[in-house]
Amino acid sequence: MTNLFWYHSLTFIGIGLIIFTMYKRKSIVNLFSFYLFISALAYLCEIVILFVFNSYAYKPGLFTDPIQESIYGHLVCNGFFWGGFTLLVAAFQLKYYWIFLISVVFMLVEVLFLALGIYTHHWWRTYMTGIAVVVFLFFARKCFGILMEKKHMLLRYTAFYLIAWLLLLGSSIVLLISDKQHFGIGLVDNYFLNDIFFDVPYQLIMSLTFIFFVNFLHKPYWKTAPLFVVLLSDYMMIKMNILTFQNGWNLFYLTQLHYLCLGLYIVLEKYSLKGWKTPFKKECPNS
């Protein structure tokens, strides 16, 4: 079996958990927004651990560049496998013993991937994964309860800030590994790592426009403003030769993609993370 088989198996498991959770808990828009928020947080944490501190490496066997390989593994594992289990724990408010059991599952998967040679440690150790899973799942469960009971507006703003960042960065990273576009100012020698180190903070800044114009300025005519701000910024990046395009991709296509991201963001902000329609209840999966 190829390396990709094992990585895509994690993808299917994660998607299955997401579908199951949304089917059982019904409030799809709330759950989807929370899934994006918690996935964004997981991505942000792993970007620091994986790319800044070079703690381990993914080896899905799809690309020749090791950083490009790790980017793909990073997208698959955090977006679906971590995201699926985190959504399950948060939506059903699972007890602590479920969280510890899930952490064991994650460590066993890591041991399997190490044995298969499709994942490698640099200075990271498997027990660190177990600790990270426990901390992250407890945090996610607490955040979900607060958001569904409308107790903390700052947390809601933070959630949507990270959702905006995920929408902008996620599309940008997919375009990067697809050889469509690249951000970079020569911080490091590696082509893909050079993009990561610029693109991540750049999109964190661009995400502020989504929060400001959509969440704080409630007039409808302000909601399209982020598109023009991002377009102007991207145009400046092109003129400074920081943003470059390949293989037929261009600023027009990128703007259309940003338009879709903004549209999704506006819909999610309007209809989600404002509390549960009925009094929020802590349920177990078989209820």
N, C-alpha and C positions, 0 to 999 in steps of 0.2 A: 504494500500500500504506500502511496506517495505521502509526502509531508502534508500536502494540501488536504488530503482526506481527513487527517486528524484535526487540522485547524477548522475545516468546514464542518466537522462533526460538532465542535464547540458552538459554531454559528447556529446550526440547526437546533441544538439543545436550548440555546438562549432564546431563539425565536419561538420555540415551543413553549417555553416558560412565559414569555411575554404574551403570547396569544391566550394561553390558559388563564393568566392573571386578569387580562382585560375581559375575557369572557365571563369569568366568575364574579368580578367586581363591578362590571357594567360601565362605570364612568370612564369611558374610553379617552375623552379629551383630557381629563385630569390626569389619568395614568400616563398618557403619551407625553404630556408636558413634564411630568415628574421624571419619566424615563429619560427624556432629553437632558433635563437638569442634572440628574445623577450621573448620566453617562459623560456629560461635559466635565463634571467634577473629577470623575475617574480618569478621563483623558488628561486633564490638566495635571493631576498628581503624577500620572505615569510619564508624562513628557519630562517632568523634572527628574524622576528616578531613572528612566530609561535612557534619555538622550543627554541630559545635563551631567548626570553622575555615572553614566555608562555602566549600569549595574548588571545587565543581562542582555541577551540578544535572542530574537525570534528567528526561526529558520523555516519558513513555509515552503521554500524551494521554488518560488515563482519568479524571482529576480536574481540578477548577478551581484548587484550592489548590496552589501550587508545592511546599510542604513535603510535602503528601500525595502528590504526584507523585513526589518524590524518595524517599519511604519505600517506595513500591511498586517503583520501579526498584532501590532498594537491596536489597529482599527477593529480587527475581528474579535480579539479577546475582550477588550474593554467595551466595545459597542454592543455586543450580543451576550457573551457568556457572563461577564460581570453584570451587565445591565439587566439580563433576564433574572438572575438570582436576586439582585438588589431590589428589583421591582416586586418580586414575589414576597420577599421578607417585609418590605415597607407596606405594601398594599394589604397584606394579611396580618401585619403587626405580629410576626412570628416570635415565639418565645426564645429565650437565650439559648436553650439547648439545640434548637434548630440552627441558630447562627453558628454555634460551635461545630455542629455536624457539617454544615456547608463549608466551613473553613477547612475541615479535614478533607472534604471532597476536592477542594481547590489544591490542597497540598498533594493529594494523590495524583491528580491530573498533572501537576508540575513534575512529580517524580517520574511519571510515565513519559512525559515529553523529554525529560533529561535522558532517560534510558534509551529512547528512540533516536536521540541525537538531533531532534528538531527544535531544540531550545537549549540554551547554554547559560550558565552563570559566569559572571566576572567576579564581583565581590558579593553579590546577593546570595541569600540562603533560603531554603524552602520554609523554614520556620518563620521567616520574616513575612512571607506571603500569608501564612496562617494568621499572624498578628494583624496584618493589614486588612485582611478580609473581615475579621471580627470587629475591628475599630470602624471600618467603613460601613458595615451593615448596621451596627448599632446607631451610628450617626444618621444613616439614611432613614432608618425606621423612625427615629425621633423627628427628623425634618418633615417626613410625610405626615405624621400626626399633627404637627404644628400647622402645616399648610392647610390641611383638611379641616382644621378647627378654627382657621382664620385668626390665629393668635399673634402673628408677627409679620407686619408689612415689610420690614427690612429683609426678612428671609425671602419673601415673594419677589422683591426687587432683585435680590441676589440670584435667585433661581432664573429669572428671565434674562438677567445679564449674561449668565452662563449659557442659557439656551441660545441667545443671539450669537454669542461667541462660537458655539458649536456649529450653528448653521453656516456661519461665514467661514470658519476654519475648516470644518469638515469638507465642504465643497472644494475649498482651495487645496486641501491635502490630496483629495481624490484626483484633482486635475494635475497635481504635482507628480504622483506616481504613475499617472497615465501619459506623462510627457506632453502635457498641454500648456502648462504655465509654470513660472518659477519666480519666487521672490528671493532676493539675496543682495548682500552688500560686501561679500567676501570675508565674513567673520571667521569662517573655517574653510578648509580645503574641500571637504566632501560636499558635493552638489546638493544632496538632499538635506543634509544637516544644516547647511547654509540657509536653506529655505526655512526650516523649522525654527531656527533661532531668530529669524526676522518676522516670519509670518505669525507666529504665536502672539508676541506682544502687539504687533500691528493690528491684528483682528480683535485683541482685547480692547484696544483704543477705539476701533470702529464700532464695537458693540455698545459703547457709551452713547452713540447717536441713537441707537434703537431705544435704549432705556429713556433717554431724555425726551425725544420727540413723541414716542408712543406711550410710555408709561406716565410721564409727568405732564406733558402738554396734551390735554385730552381733546383738543379741537381736531376734527377730522382732517382739515387741510394740512396739519402738521405731519400726518402719518406717512406721507410720501417723502418728507425731507431727508430721512436717512439714506434713501436711494441716491439722491443728488450729492449728498456729502461723501458717500462712499465712492460714487462715480468720479467726483472731482479728485478725491485722494488717489484713486487708482490711476487716473490720468496723470497726476503729478509723479506717481511712482514710475510710470512708463517713460515720461520725459527725463527722469533722472536715471533711467536704465536699471532701476531696481526690480521692476516687474517686466518680465519678458514672456512672449507667447511662442508656441511651436505648433506644428501640425494642423494649421488651419484655424486654431483658436484665436479669438481677438476680443477687444474690449466690448464690442456689441454683444457677443455671446455671454461674456462675463456679466454684463449689466442685466441681461435677461435672467440669468441665474440668481443674481442678487435680488431682482424683483420678485422672483418666486420665494426666496428665503424671507424677504420682508413681508410678503403676503401671508405666508404661513405663520410668521411671528405675530402679526397683527391679530390673526384669528385665534391663536393660542392665548394671547394676552387678554383678549376680550372674553373668552369663554372658559378659561381654566384657572386652576389654583386659587379659586375664590371660596373654597370650602366644598364639602360634600352636599349634594342636593337634599339628602335626608341626613338626620343626625349620624355622624361618623361612628361606625361600630367596628370594634376589633374582632375580626373573624379568623377562623382557621381555614385552610384550603378545602377541607371536606365538609364545611358547613353549608 
